[in-house]
Amino acid sequence: FNYGGRDEIVRTARKLADAVARGDMASDAITAESFAASLDTQGIPDPELVIRTSGELRLSNFLLWQAAYSELVFLPCYWPDFSREH
């Protein structure tokens, strides 16, 4: 499974553009909601919290659309060392 947030957004935009070109969808029907409903994660709630371990201060192309309004926590420990105490 080779997931990438940018790729997911591009594939979703193409899918919706193709639907408009085929006449299956009007261009003004493309909304944030219809876009989200066409993502790989459709039907799964957006995360409320994203915890990034390893000290990196970036999302690394992970759930870019879905994490837009998430709380982000960046921790210096590595995943194997992560615990509730962090």
Secondary structure, 3 states (H helix, E strand, C coil): CCCCHHHHHHHHHHHHHHHHHHCCCCHHHCCHHHHHCCCCCCCCCCCCEEEECCCCCCCCCCCCCCCCCCEEEECCCCHHHCCCCC
